[in-house]
Amino acid sequence: MHPLPLSVFCVTRHLAASRTHTQLLSSLLYHNSPTSTPSYSTSNRSYEAEILLSPTMRLTIPHTSSHIGNLGVMHETKVVGLDAGEHTTSDGETVGVPHSALAEIHRQMVIIVPCKDEPPETIEGVLCGIPAACLILLVSNSDRDGGCDGFQAEVDMLDRFCRYSHRRAMAVHQKDLAASAAIRNAGMPELIGNDGTVRNGKGEGMILGLAVVAALLPEMRYVGFVDADCKIPGSPHEYCRAYAAGFASSPHSDDDHIMVRLRWAAKPKVRNGRVDFTVTEGRSSRVVNAWMNRVLGLLWERTETNGLPTTIDCERIISTANAGEHALTMSLALKMRMAGGYAIEPFHFVDLVERQLRSPSLTPSTSVSSNQSVLTESSINTLDMTPIRILQIRTINPHMHTETDDDHIHNMWKAGLGTMYHHLLPLCAVDDHLSESVSDLRREMLDFVKEQDRLVEGRKPQVLGASAAQPIQGPFSHEIVPRPRVYPPLETLDLAMLQQVLNRSGWCESLRRIGEGWRHVSKP
């Protein structure tokens, strides 16, 4: 990628066809020749970089990327203007993404909002920030017992929101027996617990949401996630625009596999009666990012700036290992394995890197034998030769939510470390060139977790009869570094069967389609 000449961005008053703005912007950001000027034909006319005259969102251009096989991780870029007016020219450092390109992608995007017992008014604030063109899917695991049906309160709120905003939305509960049975019969019994419903866990709820989108909304090309506890409605609005800007600034084809991950500008804390906006990294993210960079620092094959080899501090490449706010193309979402609970976000990196390390396309010094794999041969091959790009974007808005206790944060980062400890590090140890470094790093990670466990236990009040902190729930939760529960790719599901059950009137009690204009969808 080369710096962009100003001449390649010219604003016209012509309206291009559906996908033209996105294609043009993609070509401009990732063109191979600094002198090339792409031209596209639209409605029998040819325009040089035609972009609709409309407000733009401005981001810095990601010049530097690190690579393992076909996986490219773009180093952090940032939003520098939520509305940059009509100025779409670029100086090679920033680029304006026109509103038309954002809206085009939003029309093909579902935003999944996982929630569990957040106040309905807080969730409503999040929904208010989601752009109108996006379809909303609320995936709830809120309490329905004890005389207070939290899910019904959420559905009532969602119905009112859609009525006032003239929008459509969907909702489903994680403990819906019929939906859970449908997923089991469609080919993913691993997701179902002993009670016959989808297992508890944030990751499990997100997988349920993805399954619903894949079965009932097959025409949608993108899916994004926004946490339900954000107390600043403007933040989710920026998140969704940043998702679209990330997709718009990547090469587009039906087979592209792209993920956009966000880093918050700040995570404000109340200290001494004042709100401190200088905290730029959450307590869990600080730990998981640091260890992810140390592990992947052993594996990067090359790092490039503007297409040329470069050296850079490997400790700062990954800034979104724990990103709850992320979006990806559905083509990629269907092919990835997903982890349960709080391990789901860091496991995205782990799964994609692991596939590259097991790929026969890598050189012998960096690939490992397939007999060490927990992946099936077919699931490796689906992403073997496909370019995959991860974009990391830093927002302007902060993310403010209710402060969580130390035990919760402790369990979150332990889940993230478990993805590396039990998956990537053992895999890397197979390579003779890395075995000693990996062994040392794995031992250091274990010692770190033991020491942090000891400090947490030491801070707890020793009160007779006090209940112990809830441990991480999982198949190997007794392990010091918890092993994540990993689920197969959604492409293994029989989506036609799942669609048939979910569409059966009254069968799935919690599945709600709210708003006007719903119709039966075509087969996935």
Kinemage of the C-alpha trace (Angstrom):
@kinemage 1
@onewidth
@group {chain A} dominant
@subgroup {mainchain}
@vectorlist {calphas} color= white
{ca met a 1} P 0.000 0.000 0.000
{ca his a 2} L 1.335 3.462 -0.956
{ca pro a 3} L 0.513 6.997 0.155
{ca leu a 4} L -2.551 8.243 -1.687
{ca pro a 5} L -2.185 11.073 -4.226
{ca leu a 6} L -4.757 13.815 -3.801
{ca ser a 7} L -5.919 13.409 -7.365
{ca val a 8} L -7.457 10.004 -6.758
{ca phe a 9} L -10.220 11.501 -4.602
{ca cys a 10} L -12.562 13.701 -6.556
{ca val a 11} L -16.062 14.591 -5.446
{ca thr a 12} L -18.842 14.476 -8.027
{ca arg a 13} L -22.576 14.948 -7.903
{ca his a 14} L -23.280 11.675 -9.632
{ca leu a 15} L -24.921 8.855 -7.689
{ca ala a 16} L -23.192 5.529 -8.275
{ca ala a 17} L -24.891 2.158 -8.191
{ca ser a 18} L -25.267 0.107 -5.024
{ca arg a 19} L -21.716 -1.101 -4.348
{ca thr a 20} L -19.664 1.373 -6.370
{ca his a 21} L -18.605 3.766 -3.583
{ca thr a 22} L -17.338 0.937 -1.425
{ca gln a 23} L -15.439 -0.653 -4.318
{ca leu a 24} L -13.859 2.651 -5.277
{ca leu a 25} L -12.775 3.503 -1.756
{ca ser a 26} L -11.346 0.008 -1.293
{ca ser a 27} L -9.292 0.294 -4.442
{ca leu a 28} L -7.992 3.698 -3.444
{ca leu a 29} L -6.861 2.565 -0.010
{ca tyr a 30} L -5.227 -0.655 -1.154
{ca his a 31} L -4.149 0.059 -4.727
{ca asn a 32} L -0.840 -1.515 -5.740
{ca ser a 33} L 0.577 1.334 -7.772
{ca pro a 34} L 1.005 4.894 -6.471
{ca thr a 35} L 0.319 6.220 -9.960
{ca ser a 36} L -2.683 4.089 -10.839
{ca thr a 37} L -6.085 5.761 -11.057
{ca pro a 38} L -8.876 3.159 -11.029
{ca ser a 39} L -11.927 3.682 -13.164
{ca tyr a 40} L -15.312 2.009 -12.764
{ca ser a 41} L -18.256 1.896 -15.107
{ca thr a 42} L -21.632 2.761 -13.604
{ca ser a 43} L -24.834 3.055 -15.644
{ca asn a 44} L -22.778 3.151 -18.854
{ca arg a 45} L -20.619 5.982 -17.528
{ca ser a 46} L -17.050 5.869 -16.246
{ca tyr a 47} L -16.019 7.939 -13.262
{ca glu a 48} L -12.611 8.490 -11.688
{ca ala a 49} L -13.036 7.620 -8.014
{ca glu a 50} L -16.660 8.692 -7.925
{ca ile a 51} L -17.852 9.498 -4.401
{ca leu a 52} L -21.232 10.929 -3.486
{ca leu a 53} L -21.286 14.499 -2.237
{ca ser a 54} L -22.177 13.833 1.410
{ca pro a 55} L -20.768 14.048 4.953
{ca thr a 56} L -17.835 11.755 5.565
{ca met a 57} L -16.221 9.950 8.478
{ca arg a 58} L -12.469 10.459 8.585
{ca leu a 59} L -9.920 7.894 9.752
{ca thr a 60} L -6.173 7.600 9.647
{ca ile a 61} L -4.916 5.202 6.975
{ca pro a 62} L -3.437 1.934 8.316
{ca his a 63} L -0.047 1.868 6.592
{ca thr a 64} L 1.517 -0.899 8.700
{ca ser a 65} L 0.445 -4.528 9.022
{ca ser a 66} L 1.839 -7.748 10.461
{ca his a 67} L 1.354 -11.125 8.803
{ca ile a 68} L 1.206 -14.846 9.503
{ca gly a 69} L 0.458 -16.781 6.342
{ca asn a 70} L -2.664 -15.300 4.738
{ca leu a 71} L -3.670 -13.457 7.920
{ca gly a 72} L -2.896 -9.746 7.978
{ca val a 73} L -3.416 -7.651 11.114
{ca met a 74} L -3.493 -3.933 10.404
{ca his a 75} L -1.904 -1.852 13.123
{ca glu a 76} L -4.211 0.504 15.002
{ca thr a 77} L -5.830 3.314 13.073
{ca lys a 78} L -8.103 5.902 14.639
{ca val a 79} L -11.185 7.967 13.976
{ca val a 80} L -10.235 11.625 13.535
{ca gly a 81} L -13.608 12.993 12.458
{ca leu a 82} L -17.141 11.724 12.999
{ca asp a 83} L -18.422 14.162 10.387
{ca ala a 84} L -15.712 15.590 8.153
{ca gly a 85} L -18.178 17.416 5.930
{ca glu a 86} L -17.793 17.020 2.196
{ca his a 87} L -13.992 16.965 2.226
{ca thr a 88} L -13.034 13.569 0.815
{ca thr a 89} L -9.500 14.265 -0.358
{ca ser a 90} L -6.576 12.514 1.301
{ca asp a 91} L -3.079 13.615 2.128
{ca gly a 92} L -1.874 10.045 2.466
{ca glu a 93} L -2.389 10.044 6.242
{ca thr a 94} L -6.171 10.215 6.558
{ca val a 95} L -9.116 9.344 4.361
{ca gly a 96} L -12.769 10.340 4.371
{ca val a 97} L -15.348 7.575 4.030
{ca pro a 98} L -18.539 9.033 2.497
{ca his a 99} L -21.872 8.624 4.218
{ca ser a 100} L -23.206 6.785 1.180
{ca ala a 101} L -20.596 4.045 1.641
{ca leu a 102} L -21.403 3.748 5.355
{ca ala a 103} L -25.157 3.606 4.704
{ca glu a 104} L -24.712 0.983 1.992
{ca ile a 105} L -22.935 -1.314 4.440
{ca his a 106} L -25.325 -0.564 7.321
{ca arg a 107} L -28.220 -1.744 5.183
{ca gln a 108} L -26.515 -5.141 5.015
{ca met a 109} L -25.512 -5.282 8.689
{ca val a 110} L -27.081 -6.859 11.759
{ca ile a 111} L -26.024 -5.490 15.155
{ca ile a 112} L -26.269 -8.139 17.880
{ca val a 113} L -26.687 -6.771 21.400
{ca pro a 114} L -26.013 -9.490 24.016
{ca cys a 115} L -27.582 -8.610 27.344
{ca lys a 116} L -28.018 -10.085 30.807
{ca asp a 117} L -30.004 -8.236 33.456
{ca glu a 118} L -28.986 -4.727 32.395
{ca pro a 119} L -31.697 -2.126 33.105
{ca pro a 120} L -34.004 -1.834 30.053
{ca glu a 121} L -33.430 1.923 29.966
{ca thr a 122} L -29.680 1.344 29.614
{ca ile a 123} L -30.231 -1.102 26.748
{ca glu a 124} L -32.626 1.369 25.124
{ca gly a 125} L -29.888 4.015 25.201
{ca val a 126} L -27.615 1.631 23.321
{ca leu a 127} L -30.323 0.904 20.735
{ca cys a 128} L -30.889 4.632 20.216
{ca gly a 129} L -27.275 4.959 19.113
{ca ile a 130} L -27.403 2.206 16.485
{ca pro a 131} L -27.810 3.690 12.970
{ca ala a 132} L -31.312 3.344 11.545
{ca ala a 133} L -30.194 1.292 8.539
{ca cys a 134} L -28.838 -1.515 10.758
{ca leu a 135} L -31.084 -4.349 11.878
{ca ile a 136} L -30.995 -5.007 15.634
{ca leu a 137} L -30.955 -8.454 17.238
{ca leu a 138} L -31.253 -8.531 21.025
{ca val a 139} L -29.899 -11.786 22.485
{ca ser a 140} L -30.890 -12.017 26.139
{ca asn a 141} L -29.912 -14.270 28.999
{ca ser a 142} L -31.750 -12.163 31.559
{ca asp a 143} L -33.501 -13.749 34.519
{ca arg a 144} L -37.033 -14.965 33.816
{ca asp a 145} L -37.690 -16.464 37.255
{ca gly a 146} L -38.445 -15.086 40.681
{ca gly a 147} L -41.617 -13.270 39.704
{ca cys a 148} L -39.832 -10.802 37.429
{ca asp a 149} L -39.442 -11.644 33.754
{ca gly a 150} L -36.461 -9.550 32.678
{ca phe a 151} L -36.730 -10.717 29.088
{ca gln a 152} L -40.359 -9.601 28.798
{ca ala a 153} L -39.357 -6.177 30.120
{ca glu a 154} L -36.695 -6.021 27.416
{ca val a 155} L -39.162 -7.058 24.713
{ca asp a 156} L -41.636 -4.408 25.888
{ca met a 157} L -38.863 -1.811 25.692
{ca leu a 158} L -37.835 -3.050 22.239
{ca asp a 159} L -41.419 -2.914 20.991
{ca arg a 160} L -41.768 0.669 22.184
{ca phe a 161} L -38.414 1.629 20.679
{ca cys a 162} L -39.337 0.175 17.275
{ca arg a 163} L -42.746 1.857 17.358
{ca tyr a 164} L -41.266 5.276 18.099
{ca ser a 165} L -38.329 4.936 15.698
{ca his a 166} L -40.236 3.116 12.903
{ca arg a 167} L -37.646 0.344 12.842
{ca arg a 168} L -37.512 -3.432 12.794
{ca ala a 169} L -35.733 -5.594 15.350
{ca met a 170} L -35.531 -9.163 16.599
{ca ala a 171} L -35.112 -10.700 20.040
{ca val a 172} L -34.377 -14.203 21.316
{ca his a 173} L -33.627 -15.678 24.731
{ca gln a 174} L -30.666 -17.918 25.386
{ca lys a 175} L -32.835 -20.384 27.330
{ca asp a 176} L -35.462 -20.889 24.635
{ca leu a 177} L -36.048 -24.659 24.645
{ca ala a 178} L -37.262 -24.901 21.052
{ca ala a 179} L -34.463 -22.747 19.631
{ca ser a 180} L -31.938 -24.782 21.631
{ca ala a 181} L -33.383 -28.059 20.363
{ca ala a 182} L -33.243 -26.721 16.811
{ca ile a 183} L -29.540 -25.888 17.186
{ca arg a 184} L -28.853 -29.314 18.654
{ca asn a 185} L -30.666 -31.085 15.805
{ca ala a 186} L -29.054 -28.829 13.208
{ca gly a 187} L -25.639 -30.141 14.200
{ca met a 188} L -24.225 -28.316 17.226
{ca pro a 189} L -25.074 -30.342 20.363
{ca glu a 190} L -21.921 -28.945 22.022
{ca leu a 191} L -23.687 -25.607 22.531
{ca ile a 192} L -26.487 -27.188 24.578
{ca gly a 193} L -26.158 -27.763 28.320
{ca asn a 194} L -27.625 -30.401 30.604
{ca asp a 195} L -30.852 -28.403 30.981
{ca gly a 196} L -31.538 -28.714 27.248
{ca thr a 197} L -30.909 -25.027 26.521
{ca val a 198} L -27.988 -23.003 25.197
{ca arg a 199} L -25.244 -22.906 27.813
{ca asn a 200} L -24.787 -19.822 29.969
{ca gly a 201} L -22.041 -17.469 28.857
{ca lys a 202} L -21.545 -14.348 26.791
{ca gly a 203} L -19.837 -16.286 24.006
{ca glu a 204} L -22.665 -18.806 23.841
{ca gly a 205} L -25.213 -16.011 23.495
{ca met a 206} L -23.203 -14.439 20.681
{ca ile a 207} L -23.032 -17.796 18.874
{ca leu a 208} L -26.812 -18.149 19.217
{ca gly a 209} L -27.199 -14.702 17.685
{ca leu a 210} L -24.926 -15.600 14.769
{ca ala a 211} L -26.906 -18.791 14.171
{ca val a 212} L -30.180 -16.838 14.063
{ca val a 213} L -28.703 -14.353 11.577
{ca ala a 214} L -27.277 -17.123 9.373
{ca ala a 215} L -30.591 -19.013 9.295
{ca leu a 216} L -33.148 -16.203 9.108
{ca leu a 217} L -31.219 -13.338 7.496
{ca pro a 218} L -29.000 -14.986 4.883
{ca glu a 219} L -28.990 -11.841 2.754
{ca met a 220} L -27.031 -9.921 5.409
{ca arg a 221} L -23.296 -9.633 4.691
{ca tyr a 222} L -22.049 -8.156 7.964
{ca val a 223} L -22.627 -8.676 11.659
{ca gly a 224} L -21.458 -6.490 14.533
{ca phe a 225} L -21.626 -6.659 18.309
{ca val a 226} L -22.297 -3.890 20.820
{ca asp a 227} L -22.324 -4.423 24.581
{ca ala a 228} L -25.642 -3.653 26.259
{ca asp a 229} L -24.175 -1.853 29.272
{ca cys a 230} L -22.805 1.274 27.557
{ca lys a 231} L -24.218 4.396 29.195
{ca ile a 232} L -23.290 6.856 26.419
{ca pro a 233} L -25.634 6.418 23.414
{ca gly a 234} L -23.249 8.325 21.153
{ca ser a 235} L -20.610 5.622 21.588
{ca pro a 236} L -22.576 2.777 19.910
{ca his a 237} L -23.371 5.147 17.053
{ca glu a 238} L -19.673 5.717 16.453
{ca tyr a 239} L -18.945 1.998 16.828
{ca cys a 240} L -21.351 1.104 14.027
{ca arg a 241} L -20.004 3.830 11.771
{ca ala a 242} L -16.459 2.667 12.481
{ca tyr a 243} L -17.439 -0.896 11.565
{ca ala a 244} L -18.777 0.289 8.228
{ca ala a 245} L -15.773 2.521 7.620
{ca gly a 246} L -13.492 -0.437 8.248
{ca phe a 247} L -15.363 -2.623 5.781
{ca ala a 248} L -15.539 0.202 3.238
{ca ser a 249} L -11.774 0.678 3.389
{ca ser a 250} L -11.026 -2.964 2.643
{ca pro a 251} L -11.058 -4.738 -0.731
{ca his a 252} L -14.507 -6.152 -1.373
{ca ser a 253} L -15.587 -9.380 -2.952
{ca asp a 254} L -18.075 -12.017 -1.964
{ca asp a 255} L -15.263 -14.202 -0.619
{ca asp a 256} L -13.458 -11.570 1.464
{ca his a 257} L -12.980 -12.328 5.148
{ca ile a 258} L -12.672 -9.134 7.170
{ca met a 259} L -12.923 -8.335 10.869
{ca val a 260} L -13.059 -4.863 12.427
{ca arg a 261} L -12.153 -4.573 16.112
{ca leu a 262} L -12.499 -1.412 18.174
{ca arg a 263} L -10.424 0.070 20.951
{ca trp a 264} L -12.246 2.626 23.060
{ca ala a 265} L -10.786 6.117 23.298
{ca ala a 266} L -11.130 5.890 27.063
{ca lys a 267} L -12.755 3.852 29.767
{ca pro a 268} L -13.584 6.580 32.305
{ca lys a 269} L -13.270 5.906 36.007
{ca val a 270} L -14.715 7.886 38.920
{ca arg a 271} L -11.850 8.816 41.217
{ca asn a 272} L -12.018 11.188 44.163
{ca gly a 273} L -15.389 12.455 43.025
{ca arg a 274} L -14.225 13.212 39.482
{ca val a 275} L -14.496 11.349 36.184
{ca asp a 276} L -11.024 10.403 34.949
{ca phe a 277} L -10.850 10.112 31.154
{ca thr a 278} L -7.142 9.269 31.056
{ca val a 279} L -7.741 5.523 31.448
{ca thr a 280} L -7.395 4.199 27.895
{ca glu a 281} L -7.341 0.467 28.574
{ca gly a 282} L -9.598 -1.679 30.746
{ca arg a 283} L -8.194 -3.853 33.522
{ca ser a 284} L -8.826 -7.058 31.590
{ca ser a 285} L -7.707 -5.701 28.208
{ca arg a 286} L -4.434 -4.503 29.709
{ca val a 287} L -3.530 -8.055 30.690
{ca val a 288} L -4.826 -9.897 27.623
{ca asn a 289} L -3.322 -7.433 25.118
{ca ala a 290} L 0.093 -7.654 26.747
{ca trp a 291} L 0.192 -11.450 26.706
{ca met a 292} L -1.289 -11.715 23.209
{ca asn a 293} L 1.476 -9.472 21.897
{ca arg a 294} L 4.143 -11.528 23.638
{ca val a 295} L 2.802 -14.775 22.187
{ca leu a 296} L 2.260 -13.468 18.666
{ca gly a 297} L 5.624 -11.710 18.822
{ca leu a 298} L 7.136 -15.188 18.409
{ca leu a 299} L 5.104 -15.882 15.292
{ca trp a 300} L 4.899 -12.840 13.028
{ca glu a 301} L 6.454 -13.737 9.692
{ca arg a 302} L 6.778 -10.186 8.474
{ca thr a 303} L 5.696 -6.637 9.197
{ca glu a 304} L 5.208 -4.173 6.358
{ca thr a 305} L 4.721 -0.434 6.009
{ca asn a 306} L 3.320 0.654 2.650
{ca gly a 307} L 4.116 -2.809 1.339
{ca leu a 308} L 7.797 -2.659 2.335
{ca pro a 309} L 9.472 -4.669 5.120
{ca thr a 310} L 9.899 -2.788 8.378
{ca thr a 311} L 10.659 -3.422 12.024
{ca ile a 312} L 8.325 -2.335 14.792
{ca asp a 313} L 7.715 -2.920 18.481
{ca cys a 314} L 5.899 -6.283 18.593
{ca glu a 315} L 4.560 -5.495 22.057
{ca arg a 316} L 2.064 -2.958 20.712
{ca ile a 317} L 0.674 -4.586 17.556
{ca ile a 318} L -2.478 -6.037 19.146
{ca ser a 319} L -4.606 -3.466 20.981
{ca thr a 320} L -8.023 -5.166 20.655
{ca ala a 321} L -7.528 -8.716 21.965
{ca asn a 322} L -10.480 -8.308 24.341
{ca ala a 323} L -12.659 -6.152 22.072
{ca gly a 324} L -16.329 -6.707 22.870
{ca glu a 325} L -17.131 -4.217 20.121
{ca his a 326} L -16.226 -5.923 16.860
{ca ala a 327} L -17.775 -6.761 13.519
{ca leu a 328} L -17.023 -9.231 10.757
{ca thr a 329} L -18.255 -10.400 7.422
{ca met a 330} L -20.748 -13.234 7.681
{ca ser a 331} L -18.576 -15.280 5.321
{ca leu a 332} L -15.835 -15.180 7.957
{ca ala a 333} L -18.193 -15.605 10.931
{ca leu a 334} L -19.525 -18.873 9.521
{ca lys a 335} L -16.041 -20.368 9.111
{ca met a 336} L -14.513 -19.497 12.477
{ca arg a 337} L -14.573 -21.622 15.586
{ca met a 338} L -15.892 -19.694 18.578
{ca ala a 339} L -15.064 -19.976 22.253
{ca gly a 340} L -17.551 -19.777 25.087
{ca gly a 341} L -17.856 -17.245 27.878
{ca tyr a 342} L -15.407 -14.354 28.063
{ca ala a 343} L -12.891 -16.233 25.922
{ca ile a 344} L -14.805 -15.540 22.712
{ca glu a 345} L -13.109 -12.261 21.724
{ca pro a 346} L -9.430 -13.216 22.272
{ca phe a 347} L -10.089 -16.624 20.738
{ca his a 348} L -10.831 -14.894 17.415
{ca phe a 349} L -7.114 -14.158 17.101
{ca val a 350} L -6.185 -17.608 18.375
{ca asp a 351} L -8.405 -19.460 15.910
{ca leu a 352} L -7.237 -17.483 12.890
{ca val a 353} L -3.554 -17.757 13.827
{ca glu a 354} L -3.897 -21.458 14.616
{ca arg a 355} L -5.365 -22.121 11.183
{ca gln a 356} L -2.444 -20.339 9.555
{ca leu a 357} L 0.098 -22.274 11.587
{ca arg a 358} L -1.511 -25.550 10.530
{ca ser a 359} L -1.728 -24.514 6.901
{ca pro a 360} L 0.474 -26.480 4.486
{ca ser a 361} L 0.951 -23.248 2.551
{ca leu a 362} L 3.354 -21.997 5.218
{ca thr a 363} L 7.038 -22.777 5.084
{ca pro a 364} L 8.174 -25.897 6.994
{ca ser a 365} L 9.807 -23.788 9.693
{ca thr a 366} L 6.507 -22.097 10.593
{ca ser a 367} L 3.885 -24.741 9.875
{ca val a 368} L 3.136 -27.680 12.141
{ca ser a 369} L 1.927 -31.172 11.436
{ca ser a 370} L -1.825 -31.674 11.231
{ca asn a 371} L -1.750 -34.634 13.614
{ca gln a 372} L -1.493 -32.136 16.472
{ca ser a 373} L -4.711 -30.427 15.425
{ca val a 374} L -8.088 -30.278 17.082
{ca leu a 375} L -9.397 -28.833 13.823
{ca thr a 376} L -10.866 -31.056 11.144
{ca glu a 377} L -9.134 -31.079 7.779
{ca ser a 378} L -12.167 -29.537 6.082
{ca ser a 379} L -12.393 -26.647 8.545
{ca ile a 380} L -8.706 -25.868 8.006
{ca asn a 381} L -9.066 -25.883 4.245
{ca thr a 382} L -11.985 -23.429 4.188
{ca leu a 383} L -9.661 -20.621 5.285
{ca asp a 384} L -6.377 -22.094 4.067
{ca met a 385} L -5.739 -19.960 0.987
{ca thr a 386} L -8.164 -17.127 1.722
{ca pro a 387} L -6.754 -13.685 2.588
{ca ile a 388} L -8.018 -12.564 5.980
{ca arg a 389} L -7.670 -9.007 7.233
{ca ile a 390} L -8.182 -7.712 10.783
{ca leu a 391} L -8.529 -3.957 11.190
{ca gln a 392} L -8.115 -2.268 14.583
{ca ile a 393} L -9.726 1.137 15.010
{ca arg a 394} L -9.530 3.485 17.967
{ca thr a 395} L -12.683 5.491 18.583
{ca ile a 396} L -13.190 9.100 19.651
{ca asn a 397} L -16.016 8.374 22.097
{ca pro a 398} L -15.296 6.800 25.489
{ca his a 399} L -17.089 3.712 26.755
{ca met a 400} L -18.654 4.169 30.157
{ca his a 401} L -20.437 1.369 31.956
{ca thr a 402} L -21.122 0.164 35.470
{ca glu a 403} L -17.912 -0.744 37.262
{ca thr a 404} L -17.445 -4.488 37.736
{ca asp a 405} L -15.774 -6.107 40.716
{ca asp a 406} L -12.251 -7.500 40.825
{ca asp a 407} L -13.368 -11.143 40.713
{ca his a 408} L -15.248 -10.521 37.463
{ca ile a 409} L -12.226 -8.832 35.849
{ca his a 410} L -9.944 -11.582 37.175
{ca asn a 411} L -12.067 -14.254 35.516
{ca met a 412} L -12.259 -12.291 32.271
{ca trp a 413} L -8.530 -11.992 31.713
{ca lys a 414} L -7.918 -15.561 32.880
{ca ala a 415} L -10.340 -16.744 30.189
{ca gly a 416} L -8.357 -14.754 27.628
{ca leu a 417} L -5.024 -16.166 28.761
{ca gly a 418} L -6.494 -19.661 28.673
{ca thr a 419} L -7.040 -19.372 24.911
{ca met a 420} L -3.316 -18.829 24.411
{ca tyr a 421} L -2.074 -21.198 27.094
{ca his a 422} L -4.075 -24.205 25.893
{ca his a 423} L -4.154 -23.544 22.142
{ca leu a 424} L -1.465 -21.304 20.660
{ca leu a 425} L 1.464 -22.002 22.961
{ca pro a 426} L 1.290 -25.822 22.775
{ca leu a 427} L 0.940 -25.507 19.004
{ca cys a 428} L 4.014 -23.261 18.766
{ca ala a 429} L 6.039 -25.667 20.897
{ca val a 430} L 5.885 -28.241 18.084
{ca asp a 431} L 8.278 -26.013 16.110
{ca asp a 432} L 11.879 -26.805 17.073
{ca his a 433} L 12.866 -23.182 16.504
{ca leu a 434} L 10.356 -21.956 19.067
{ca ser a 435} L 10.099 -24.758 21.608
{ca glu a 436} L 12.438 -23.265 24.201
{ca ser a 437} L 10.964 -19.756 24.001
{ca val a 438} L 7.437 -21.147 24.135
{ca ser a 439} L 8.168 -23.324 27.148
{ca asp a 440} L 9.601 -20.335 29.002
{ca leu a 441} L 6.624 -18.144 28.094
{ca arg a 442} L 4.087 -20.790 29.068
{ca arg a 443} L 5.789 -21.286 32.424
{ca glu a 444} L 5.874 -17.528 32.982
{ca met a 445} L 2.153 -17.238 32.157
{ca leu a 446} L 1.304 -20.001 34.629
{ca asp a 447} L 3.372 -18.318 37.344
{ca phe a 448} L 1.669 -15.006 36.605
{ca val a 449} L -1.799 -16.535 36.994
{ca lys a 450} L -0.807 -18.289 40.220
{ca glu a 451} L 0.535 -15.063 41.676
{ca gln a 452} L -2.551 -13.077 40.686
{ca asp a 453} L -4.784 -15.784 42.163
{ca arg a 454} L -2.851 -15.515 45.401
{ca leu a 455} L -3.183 -11.718 45.468
{ca val a 456} L -6.929 -11.884 44.803
{ca glu a 457} L -7.449 -14.398 47.592
{ca gly a 458} L -5.351 -12.241 49.911
{ca arg a 459} L -7.563 -9.211 49.289
{ca lys a 460} L -10.779 -11.024 50.173
{ca pro a 461} L -12.121 -10.484 53.696
{ca gln a 462} L -11.821 -13.624 55.761
{ca val a 463} L -15.341 -13.706 57.174
{ca leu a 464} L -16.764 -16.897 58.613
{ca gly a 465} L -19.438 -18.205 56.304
{ca ala a 466} L -18.539 -15.818 53.443
{ca ser a 467} L -19.222 -17.337 50.023
{ca ala a 468} L -16.321 -17.946 47.699
{ca ala a 469} L -16.034 -16.101 44.393
{ca gln a 470} L -17.693 -17.844 41.494
{ca pro a 471} L -15.045 -19.641 39.407
{ca ile a 472} L -14.942 -19.584 35.639
{ca gln a 473} L -17.454 -22.099 34.346
{ca gly a 474} L -16.159 -24.490 31.691
{ca pro a 475} L -15.244 -28.080 30.948
{ca phe a 476} L -11.848 -27.692 32.638
{ca ser a 477} L -12.578 -24.955 35.164
{ca his a 478} L -10.482 -26.786 37.756
{ca glu a 479} L -7.328 -25.894 35.846
{ca ile a 480} L -5.255 -22.955 37.091
{ca val a 481} L -5.341 -21.421 33.624
{ca pro a 482} L -8.892 -22.237 32.487
{ca arg a 483} L -9.237 -24.106 29.215
{ca pro a 484} L -11.887 -22.514 26.955
{ca arg a 485} L -14.847 -24.425 25.653
{ca val a 486} L -14.507 -24.273 21.858
{ca tyr a 487} L -17.395 -24.751 19.428
{ca pro a 488} L -17.228 -25.858 15.783
{ca pro a 489} L -17.796 -23.363 12.938
{ca leu a 490} L -21.393 -22.415 12.220
{ca glu a 491} L -20.961 -23.544 8.614
{ca thr a 492} L -21.261 -27.094 9.972
{ca leu a 493} L -24.907 -26.418 10.914
{ca asp a 494} L -27.813 -27.500 8.762
{ca leu a 495} L -29.040 -23.933 8.304
{ca ala a 496} L -32.056 -24.971 6.225
{ca met a 497} L -33.306 -27.152 9.074
{ca leu a 498} L -32.611 -24.414 11.606
{ca gln a 499} L -34.479 -21.872 9.496
{ca gln a 500} L -37.471 -24.164 9.158
{ca val a 501} L -37.811 -24.593 12.913
{ca leu a 502} L -37.204 -20.938 13.760
{ca asn a 503} L -39.791 -19.868 11.183
{ca arg a 504} L -42.458 -22.226 12.514
{ca ser a 505} L -45.128 -20.005 14.004
{ca gly a 506} L -45.237 -20.111 17.806
{ca trp a 507} L -42.578 -22.822 18.032
{ca cys a 508} L -39.771 -20.721 19.524
{ca glu a 509} L -41.502 -18.895 22.345
{ca ser a 510} L -38.913 -16.164 22.800
{ca leu a 511} L -38.133 -15.411 19.147
{ca arg a 512} L -39.725 -12.064 18.353
{ca arg a 513} L -39.856 -10.090 15.124
{ca ile a 514} L -40.811 -6.550 16.070
{ca gly a 515} L -41.840 -3.765 13.707
{ca glu a 516} L -43.461 -3.706 10.298
{ca gly a 517} L -42.346 -5.200 7.021
{ca trp a 518} L -41.159 -8.639 8.092
{ca arg a 519} L -41.403 -11.374 5.505
{ca his a 520} L -40.287 -14.972 5.178
{ca val a 521} L -36.702 -15.162 3.993
{ca ser a 522} L -35.186 -17.233 1.226
{ca lys a 523} L -33.274 -20.394 1.946
{ca pro a 524} L -29.744 -19.881 3.358
